C-alpha cells in the first residue's frame, strides 16, 4: 500500500492554517500546531492501493473502494484515510476491475465512501464483468438510486446486487445515525427502484446504542414494507475503528445487543428468510452459540489472519472456533473488558 501523505501538495495550505492558528492561539508550543495538522492531513489523504488482493476470509472475492466521500455521515463509519483498496483514479479503477476478473476473481464488492458518487462507477462495473467477474455487488446507502434511471443504468452495466445501509425503520433514528436529515425516505425509494430494475437487495443494519432494541421490529418492518422482495438481511456491530473512535459512548456492550439480535434471527428462521451476522464487521461465534448457521464467521477458512486492531484472548486458544475466528476488537476490550467472550469447548 502507498501511504497517504500530506506533502508536498498540502504544504501551502498547512502553512497558512498554521500561521492563522498561531496568531489567534499563541500559547501553542512550537511545532505542536504543525504536528496536529500534519496528522490530520495524513489521515484525510486516501491510502491509495498499489495492489488489490482477494479478501483473506473469502477466497475468490475482491473489494474495490472508489472513494472515501459520502452524502451521509454515520458516526460509526469505518472508512478513513487508511481504508483498504482505495482506487480513486477512474482509469486505474477500471483497469484493475478488469484485471481482477481476468485473474480469476468470481465476485466483487464495489464500495466507498459512497461509490454511487463516483462518476466512474458504471465503467468499473462494466470492466469487472468484461473481465469475467460473475457477480458485482455495490455497497451503497441507496440515495442515488432514487434518481430516475440510475438503477436501470447500474443494472444494465452489470451490477446484480446492492448491499444497502439501512440502520433503522424509524426515519428520526436514521437521521441521528447517518448525520443527515430526510435521507431515510430516499434510501427506501432507491431500494424500490433497484428492485423494480431487477437487482437483488440486501440490507445492512449496524447495531449501535441508538438502534439497540430495534432488530425484531426492523425485521417485521422490512417484511411488510418490501413485501418479501428483500433478498437478505445482514446485522453488523459498531466496530471501534475510524469515525467510531470519536463516538465510543454509542458502542453498546455485546451482551446488551444479543437478546434483540437473537429474537430477530429467530423471526427470520421461522419465516424462512435469509439473514446473516457479519464476521469481521459483526460478532464472533463464541457469543452466538446455537446461532452459528447465521454467522459469516462459520464460513471462514482455517487460520485466518488477525487484523492489527484485533486480538484473541489467551483463553481463546482452547475454543472450538479459534482457527476460524477473526478475533475481537482491542479497543472494545479496553473499554468493556472481555467478559462477553467465553471460549466454546
C-alpha positions in Angstrom: 0.0 0.0 0.0 1.2 3.5 -0.7 0.7 5.6 2.5 -1.2 8.8 2.1 1.0 11.9 2.5 0.4 15.5 3.4 3.4 16.8 1.4 4.2 18.5 -0.8 0.7 19.2 -2.2 -0.8 20.1 1.1 2.1 22.1 2.4 1.0 25.6 1.4 -2.4 25.1 2.9 -0.9 23.7 6.1 1.5 26.6 6.4 -1.3 29.1 6.0 -3.6 27.4 8.5 -0.7 27.1 11.0 0.1 30.8 10.7 -3.6 31.8 11.3 -3.9 29.5 14.3 -0.7 30.7 15.8 -1.9 34.3 15.5 -5.1 33.5 17.4 -3.7 30.9 19.8 -0.1 32.0 20.5 0.2 29.7 23.5 0.6 26.6 21.4 4.1 25.1 21.8 6.4 25.4 18.9 5.7 22.6 16.4 2.5 21.5 18.1 0.1 23.0 15.6 2.2 21.8 12.7 2.2 18.2 14.1 -1.6 18.2 14.6 -2.3 19.5 11.1 0.2 17.1 9.5 -1.6 14.2 11.2 -5.0 15.5 10.2 -3.9 15.8 6.5 -2.3 12.4 6.6 -5.5 10.8 7.8 -7.6 12.6 5.3 -5.4 11.7 2.4 -6.5 8.4 0.9 -4.2 5.4 1.3 -4.1 4.6 -2.4 -3.8 0.9 -3.1 -0.8 -0.3 -5.1 -2.2 -3.8 -5.3 -5.7 -5.2 -4.6 -5.8 -8.8 -3.3 -8.7 -11.2 -2.7 -10.3 -11.0 0.7 -8.4 -13.2 3.2 -11.7 -14.5 4.6 -13.3 -15.1 1.2 -11.1 -16.6 -1.5 -12.2 -15.5 -4.9 -13.9 -12.4 -3.6 -12.4 -8.9 -4.0 -13.3 -5.4 -2.9 -12.7 -2.1 -4.7 -13.1 1.2 -2.9 -13.8 4.1 -5.4 -13.7 7.0 -2.9 -13.9 8.0 0.7 -16.6 10.7 0.3 -20.2 10.2 1.2 -23.5 12.0 1.3 -24.2 10.7 4.8 -22.0 10.9 8.0 -22.7 7.8 10.1 -20.9 8.2 13.5 -19.5 4.6 13.2 -18.3 4.8 9.6 -15.3 2.5 9.1 -13.9 4.5 6.1 -11.0 6.8 6.8 -7.7 7.5 5.1 -6.4 4.1 6.0 -9.3 2.1 4.5 -8.1 -0.7 2.2 -8.2 -1.0 -1.6 -8.8 2.7 -2.4 -8.7 3.4 -6.1 -9.9 7.0 -6.6 -8.4 7.3 -10.1 -11.1 6.3 -12.7 -8.7 4.8 -15.2 -6.9 2.8 -12.6 -10.1 1.5 -11.1 -11.4 0.4 -14.5 -8.2 -1.3 -15.4 -7.9 -3.0 -12.0 -11.5 -4.2 -12.1 -11.0 -5.9 -15.5 -7.6 -7.4 -14.5 -9.0 -8.9 -11.3 -11.7 -10.7 -13.3 -9.1 -12.0 -15.7 -7.1 -13.2 -12.8 -10.0 -15.3 -11.5 -12.0 -13.1 -9.2 -15.5 -14.5 -9.1 -17.3 -11.8 -7.1 -16.6 -8.1 -6.5 -17.9 -5.6 -4.0 -17.6 -2.0 -5.1 -17.7 0.3 -2.1 -16.6 3.7 -0.8 -17.3 6.1 0.9 -20.4 6.2 -1.3 -19.5 4.7 -4.7 -22.5 6.0 -6.5 -21.0 9.5 -6.1 -18.0 8.4 -8.3 -18.7 9.1 -12.0 -16.6 6.0 -13.0 -18.9 3.5 -11.2 -20.7 2.3 -14.3 -17.5 1.9 -16.2 -15.9 0.0 -13.3 -18.9 -2.4 -13.2 -18.7 -3.0 -16.9 -15.0 -3.6 -16.8 -15.4 -6.1 -14.0 -18.0 -8.1 -15.9 -15.9 -7.8 -19.1 -13.0 -9.3 -17.2 -15.1 -12.3 -16.1 -16.4 -11.4 -12.7 -19.7 -13.2 -12.3 -21.2 -11.2 -9.5 -20.8 -7.5 -8.9 -22.4 -6.0 -5.8 -22.4 -2.3 -5.0 -22.4 -1.3 -1.3 -24.4 1.9 -1.0 -26.8 4.0 1.1 -29.2 3.9 -1.9 -29.8 7.6 -2.1 -28.5 8.0 -5.6 -30.7 5.1 -6.7 -33.7 7.3 -6.0 -32.8 9.3 -9.1 -34.8 8.2 -12.2 -32.9 5.9 -14.4 -29.8 5.4 -12.3 -30.8 2.0 -11.0 -31.5 0.8 -14.5 -28.2 2.1 -15.8 -26.3 0.4 -12.9 -28.1 -2.9 -13.6 -27.5 -2.6 -17.3 -23.8 -2.1 -16.7 -23.7 -5.5 -14.9 -24.4 -4.9 -11.2 -26.5 -7.7 -10.0 -27.0 -6.8 -6.3 -26.9 -3.9 -3.8 -25.8 -4.0 -0.2 -27.7 -1.1 1.2 -27.0 0.6 4.5 -30.4 0.9 6.3 -29.9 1.1 10.1 -33.4 1.8 11.3 -37.0 1.5 10.4 -37.6 4.9 12.1 -36.7 8.0 10.0 -35.8 10.1 13.0 -33.4 7.4 14.4 -31.9 7.0 10.9 -31.3 10.8 10.7 -29.4 10.7 14.0 -27.3 7.7 12.9 -26.5 8.9 9.4 -26.0 12.5 10.5 -28.3 13.8 7.7 -31.9 14.9 7.5 -34.6 13.3 5.5 -32.5 10.8 3.6 -34.3 7.7 5.1 -37.1 8.1 2.5 -34.6 8.5 -0.3 -32.9 5.2 0.7 -36.3 3.5 0.6 -37.1 5.0 -2.8 -33.7 3.8 -4.0 -34.4 0.3 -2.8 -37.8 0.3 -4.5 -36.1 1.5 -7.8 -33.4 -1.2 -7.6 -36.0 -3.9 -7.0 -38.1 -2.7 -9.9 -35.0 -2.7 -12.1 -34.3 -6.4 -11.3 -31.5 -6.1 -8.8 -31.2 -8.1 -5.6 -31.1 -6.1 -2.5 -29.5 -7.0 0.8 -29.8 -4.6 3.8 -27.1 -3.9 6.4 -28.1 -2.9 9.9 -25.2 -1.8 12.1 -26.1 -2.3 15.8 -25.3 0.7 18.0 -26.8 2.3 21.1 -29.4 4.2 19.2 -31.0 1.2 17.5 -30.0 -1.4 20.0 -33.5 -2.8 20.7 -34.8 -2.4 17.2 -33.7 -5.7 15.3 -37.0 -7.6 15.9 -39.2 -4.6 14.8 -36.8 -3.9 11.9 -37.2 -7.4 10.5 -41.0 -7.2 10.7 -41.0 -3.8 9.1 -38.7 -5.0 6.2 -41.1 -7.8 5.6 -44.2 -5.5 5.5 -42.6 -2.6 3.7 -41.0 -4.5 0.9 -43.5 -7.5 0.8 -40.9 -10.2 0.8 -38.8 -8.8 -2.0 -35.6 -8.2 0.0 -33.1 -10.9 -0.7 -31.2 -10.8 2.5 -30.7 -9.0 5.8 -27.3 -8.6 7.5 -26.6 -7.5 11.0 -23.3 -5.9 11.8 -21.9 -4.4 15.0 -20.5 -0.9 15.6 -16.7 -1.5 15.4 -14.4 0.7 17.4 -12.5 1.9 14.3 -12.2 5.1 12.2 -15.1 7.5 13.0 -16.4 5.3 15.8 -13.3 6.1 17.8 -14.7 9.5 18.4 -18.1 8.1 19.4 -17.3 5.1 21.6 -20.1 6.1 24.0 -22.5 4.9 21.3 -21.0 1.5 21.0 -23.0 -0.9 23.2 -21.8 -3.9 25.1 -22.2 -7.1 23.1 -24.2 -8.6 25.9 -26.8 -5.8 25.5 -27.1 -6.4 21.8 -27.6 -10.2 21.9 -31.2 -10.6 23.2 -32.8 -8.4 20.4 -30.5 -9.8 17.8 -31.4 -13.4 18.7 -35.1 -12.5 18.6 -34.6 -11.1 15.1 -32.7 -14.2 13.9 -35.4 -16.5 15.3 -38.1 -14.5 13.5 -36.2 -14.8 10.2 -35.7 -18.5 10.8 -39.4 -19.1 11.3 -40.2 -17.0 8.2 -37.5 -18.8 6.2 -35.8 -15.5 5.4 -32.1 -15.2 4.5 -30.3 -13.5 7.4 -26.6 -13.3 8.4 -24.5 -11.9 11.2 -21.4 -10.3 9.7 -18.0 -11.6 10.7 -15.2 -9.1 10.6 -17.8 -6.3 10.9 -20.0 -8.3 13.2 -19.7 -10.7 16.1 -17.6 -13.8 16.9 -19.1 -17.2 17.1 -18.5 -17.6 20.8 -21.3 -15.1 21.6 -23.8 -16.7 19.3 -23.9 -20.4 20.3 -26.9 -22.0 18.8 -26.9 -19.4 16.0 -23.8 -20.5 14.2 -25.8 -21.2 11.0 -26.4 -17.4 10.6 -22.8 -16.4 11.2 -20.3 -15.4 8.5 -17.5 -16.4 10.9 -18.6 -20.1 10.5 -17.6 -19.9 6.8 -14.1 -18.5 7.4 -11.2 -20.7 6.1 -9.0 -22.0 8.9 -6.1 -20.0 10.3 -7.5 -16.6 9.2 -5.1 -13.7 9.9 -5.9 -11.3 12.7 -6.1 -7.6 11.7 -3.9 -5.2 13.6 -6.8 -3.8 15.7 -8.0 -7.3 16.8 -6.9 -9.8 19.3 -7.6 -13.3 20.7 -7.5 -13.8 24.4 -5.2 -16.3 25.9 -8.2 -18.4 26.7 -9.3 -18.4 23.1 -6.7 -21.0 22.2 -8.8 -23.7 23.6 -12.0 -22.5 21.8 -13.6 -24.8 19.2 -13.8 -21.8 16.9 -10.3 -20.5 17.4 -8.9 -21.3 14.0 -11.8 -19.6 12.1 -12.2 -16.6 14.4 -11.2 -13.2 13.1 -10.8 -12.1 16.7 -12.3 -9.3 18.9 -11.5 -5.6 18.8 -8.7 -4.5 21.1 -10.5 -1.2 21.7 -13.7 -3.0 22.8 -11.7 -5.0 25.4 -10.0 -1.8 26.6 -13.4 -0.2 27.1 -15.6 -3.0 28.4 -13.3 -5.9 29.2 -13.5 -9.4 27.8 -16.3 -10.9 30.0 -18.6 -11.1 27.0 -16.3 -13.6 25.2 -16.3 -17.1 26.6 -14.4 -19.8 24.7 -16.5 -22.7 23.5 -15.2 -26.1 24.2 
